[in-house]
Amino acid sequence: MDRTDPLAHFRERFCFPKTKNGENCIYLCGHSLGLQPKTASASLEQELKDWAEFGVEGHFHARNPWLRYHRLLTQQTALLVGAEPSEAVVMNSLTVNLHLMMASFYRPTKQRHKIVVERGAFPSDQYAVKSQICFHGFNPESSLLELRPRDGESSMRDEDVESLIDREGGSVALIMLGGVNYATGQAFDMEGITKAGQKKGCRVGFDLAHAAGNLPLRLHQWGPDFAVWCSYKYLNGGPGCVAGCFVHQRHACAWDLPRFAGWWGHDEARRFEMGPDFHPMMGAEGWQLSNPPILALAPLRASLDIFAEAGMNRLRAKSVSLTGYMEFLLRQQPSSEFSLITPSEPERRGAQLSIRIRRNGRTLCNQLAMAGIIGDWREPDTLRVSAVPLYNSYRDVYRFAKQFFPALEPE
Ligand SMILES: Cc1ncc(COP(=O)(O)O)c(C=O)c1O
């Protein structure tokens, strides 16, 4: 499979952490922090060099003038999430963008004040939505609606999500779900959820931290009001890299929509007139606050170039195959010591498999790490591993499975 894989050579473009013997680790942790593209340092050094050479004039005279630098990332970002360029912007960090979006799209009233989230959403999302509910004077006890799997099941059924929206939709102000759940790896039917929510008059937003660069996305077509994501997981932008934000075109000129303003969201033709009144730019750029951190955007640019070359559809085809192979191998030796909690259907998951370990899972994860296999552990009982199509091989997956079984506790 590796020999016939048309994307196999992309692996050479990444820096791999090494084992004690100096060999490449088997890196299965792209759902947490993607690997560094080898071109990232040149991209970053260019900006350091231009800063040294030009000082403040770099805003205009750097090879890539900083004043418009973030736009160099717009086209490719939009392509990755299936947006029009005017709907996408790279800015801030994920949780900040989530708050900015909720400032505009969570407008609770007495009749319609609830936010729908998935139970077990990433803690930052839970804190963000609860704090927004409180900020507006409501109580999470009555305003937070959690989607949960049925008893004895680990993932949510599409029909249960839709029936909850149908039942409760009239009191829901915002549906805010992860495109892919960080713990279980379940991918949601974003199109179906958007349609169901909008039929009931709800606003719909997605946290795509685990979906961007992992699944092909069609945000413009699916039509959620907003989406936010980070760039350090599958997008390989580097630790704490600048995040992304999508605002649907129908809000591009929604000047009456309340928003938190900053000068980088102000009409750029008038930005340097330094006037006191805020006139937002059209589209997603109108939600920007600050001038962006160029040194953090530079590595992300390098990574987006690789994505453009590889193509999301080809990456997804390989991803389905790689993750399917991992599941196949894990199912070869059934044991009561572990179970897969990620859905089996390819359309209900991305690259990640979440494996529930019955006993001493953290020790197992550490043992794998000592053998040069990097996954990660999420309390209380889950090992997460992702075969990432840009830099993982079928051989990586095979070697992981070979180490996994002996590391389990004996039955
Ligand atoms: C699903 C999800 N939401 C939010 C966050 C928080 O991101 P940040 O620290 O970039 O705001 C993460 C981080 O891993 C995440 O996985």
The ligand as a Tripos MOL2 file, in Angstrom:
@<TRIPOS>MOLECULE
LIG
   16    16     1     0     0
SMALL
NO_CHARGES

@<TRIPOS>ATOM
      1 C1        -12.4300   20.9320   20.2430 C.3       1 LIG1
      2 C2        -11.5490   21.9870   20.8360 C.ar      1 LIG1
      3 N1        -12.0690   23.1720   21.1650 N.ar      1 LIG1
      4 C3        -11.3180   24.1450   21.7170 C.ar      1 LIG1
      5 C4         -9.9690   23.9490   21.9780 C.ar      1 LIG1
      6 C5         -9.1770   25.0420   22.6290 C.3       1 LIG1
      7 O1         -8.3770   25.6730   21.7200 O.3       1 LIG1
      8 P1         -7.5370   27.0150   22.0220 P.3       1 LIG1
      9 O2         -6.6720   26.7580   23.1980 O.co2     1 LIG1
     10 O3         -6.7450   27.1810   20.7780 O.co2     1 LIG1
     11 O4         -8.5230   28.1040   22.2490 O.co2     1 LIG1
     12 C6         -9.3740   22.7240   21.6270 C.ar      1 LIG1
     13 C7         -7.9500   22.4840   21.8750 C.2       1 LIG1
     14 O5         -7.4060   21.4320   21.7300 O.2       1 LIG1
     15 C8        -10.1940   21.7220   21.0560 C.ar      1 LIG1
     16 O6         -9.6940   20.5070   20.7430 O.3       1 LIG1
@<TRIPOS>BOND
     1     1     2 1
     2     2     3 ar
     3     2    15 ar
     4     3     4 ar
     5     4     5 ar
     6     5     6 1
     7     5    12 ar
     8     6     7 1
     9     7     8 1
    10     8     9 2
    11     8    10 1
    12     8    11 1
    13    12    13 1
    14    12    15 ar
    15    13    14 2
    16    15    16 1
@<TRIPOS>SUBSTRUCTURE
     1 LIG1         1 GROUP 0 **** ****
